[in-house]
Amino acid sequence: MTEKTLTEALKEHSRETHDAVDNLVMSMQPFVSLDNYRKFLQAQYEFHLTVNPIYHNAELSKNFEGLAELARLDRLKSDMKDLEVEPYGKDVEEPVFTDAESIGWLYCVEGSNLGAAILYKEAGKIDLKDDFGAAHLAAHPDGRMPHWRAVKAKIDALPLSDEDKQAAMKGADDAFAYYKRVIRKVYGVDA
């Protein structure tokens, strides 16, 4: 029996939490109206602002070619500008994570590109598209699945100790938990 790759272990480890995040997001009905979508953009902004330093981490970039180009914060800012949305900016915590934990955060945010296919389709129902209001949800030029496979391969190739891998698991847990807190805060829902 072969040992699981890190991304396989992360997927297995975070499956229930991932599903809970998906259910929470959809329960907020972000695509029922532009107002609800604006809140979604605010939550996305807080999350992508938090993870943006990961994409510019010099140490991680040494072993992850093209990391900086994957960041979606600029596209998200463009979406916010299109819809005249300001950052939420009220009492949003600023998580701190180690380099090893950041790999779990990266796994979560890059993995969200796959689910974004459904979100992008829903955004189209309120007349949003990749050149207006939904750029951060648009597919990678290589396609969602080929892009995700390439990202997973790069994560799996990182030279990590067993301790680093455990920290990445913690990072994934922390990322999902943080995103749930941000969604609840922006939409004004109690935990």
N, C-alpha and C positions, 0 to 999 in steps of 0.2 A: 504494500500500500504506500502510495506516495504522500509526502507531506503537503498539506495545503499551502497555496501561495498566501501571501499577506492579504491580498484583495479578496481571495476566497474566504479567509478567516474573518476579515472585516464584514463581508456580506452576511455570513452566518451569524456573527456576533451581534450585528445591528438590525437584523431582519424585523423583529417586532417593533423596535423603536422607529425604524424607517416607516413602517406601515402606520404607526401612530401619528407621525408627522404628516404623512400624506392625508390621513383622515382628518386631522386638525385643520390643515390648510383648506381642504375642500369644504369642510363644515363652515368656514368663514365666507363661502360663496364669493371668491374674489372676482369672478367673471360675470356676476349677475348685473353689475352696473359699473360705470366708470369710477364712481366714488369708492366702491369696494375694491376695485383694481388699484386705485391710488393708494389705499392702505396697504395692499399687497406690495406695491412698489416701495413704500416706506419700510416695510419689514425686510424686503429683499436688500434694500440699501444698507440697513443696519448690519445685516449678515455679511454682505459682500465687503462692506467697509472693514469689518472685523477680520475677514480672511485675506484681504488684499495684501497685507505684509508677507503672507506666506509665499505669494507669487514673486516677491522681490527679495526673498531670503537668499543671500549669497551662498551660504553653505549648501542649502538644498538644491540651488540652481546648478551647482557643480556636477551633480549626478542626475539632473532632470532637465535635459535639453528642451528649450522652448517654454519653460515654465511661465515666464513673465507674460508671454503672449496669450496665455489661457485666461488671464484675469478678465472678469466681465464688469468690473465696477464702472468703467467709462461708458459701456453700452447702457448700463443701468441709469447712469446720470443722464444720458441722452433720452432715454425713455421718460424719465422724470421731467426733463425740460419740455418734451413734447406735450405732456399732460399737465404742465405747470404744477408739479408736485414738489413740495419742500421736504427735506428730511424730517423725520419724526422728532428726533433730538430731545425727547423728554425723558430724562431719567433712565436712559438705556445703559445697561452695564457694559463694561469693556473687558471681556475675558482675556486672560493671559494664558499662553500655552508654550510649552517647550518645543524645541525643533522636532523631537520625535512625536510629540502629541500633534503637532501641526500636520503630520502625514495623515492622521485620522480625519482631521478637519478637511484637508485637501480631498481625501477620498469622498467625503460627504458632498462637498460642493461640486466636484467634477461629476460625481455620480448623478447629481440632480439634473444634469443635462439630459439624461435619458428620460426622466419623468417630465422634463420640460416640453417634450413632444406633445403630451396631452394638454399641458397648460397653454402652449402656443396655439393649439387648435381651438381651445376655449377662448383665448384672447381674440381670435379671428371673429368670433361671434359678436364681439362688441367693437368690431372694425379696427382692431389693432393688428399690426404686422411688423415684419422685421425692419421696415424703414419708418415706422411710426408707432411708438409706445411699447413695442414688444421685442426690441433688438436683443435684449439680454436672454430672451427665451428661444431665439432662433437657433437652428442647428449649426454645428460647426461645418465649415466648407467641405470637410472630408466626409460628412455624414455623422449622425449621432453614434451609431454602433461602431464604425471603424475608429472614430475618435476615442470612444470609451475604451476600446480594446488597447489602443496605443497608450492611453493614460495608465491603464491597469498594468501594462507591461513595464512602464517606467517606474511605477510605484513598487512593483514586485522585484525590480532589479536594484532597488536602493540597497546599499550595504548597511543592513541594520542588525543589531544584536537582538537577542530574545527579549531583553529589557526594553529596547526601543520599540519592538513590535507590540509589547504589552502597553507601552505608552501610546502607541498609535490607536490601540483599541479604546483606551481612555479618551483620547482625543475625539474619536468618532462619537462616543457616548456624549461627551461634552458639547460637541457641535450640534448634534440633534437636540439635546436638552436646551441649549441656548436658543436655537431657532424656534422651538416651541414657546419659550418664554417671550421672545420678541413678537411672534405672531399674536400671542395672547395680549401683550401690552398694547400693541398698535391697534388691535381690533377692540380693545377694552373688555376683554373676557377674563373672568377670574380663573385661576388654576383649578 
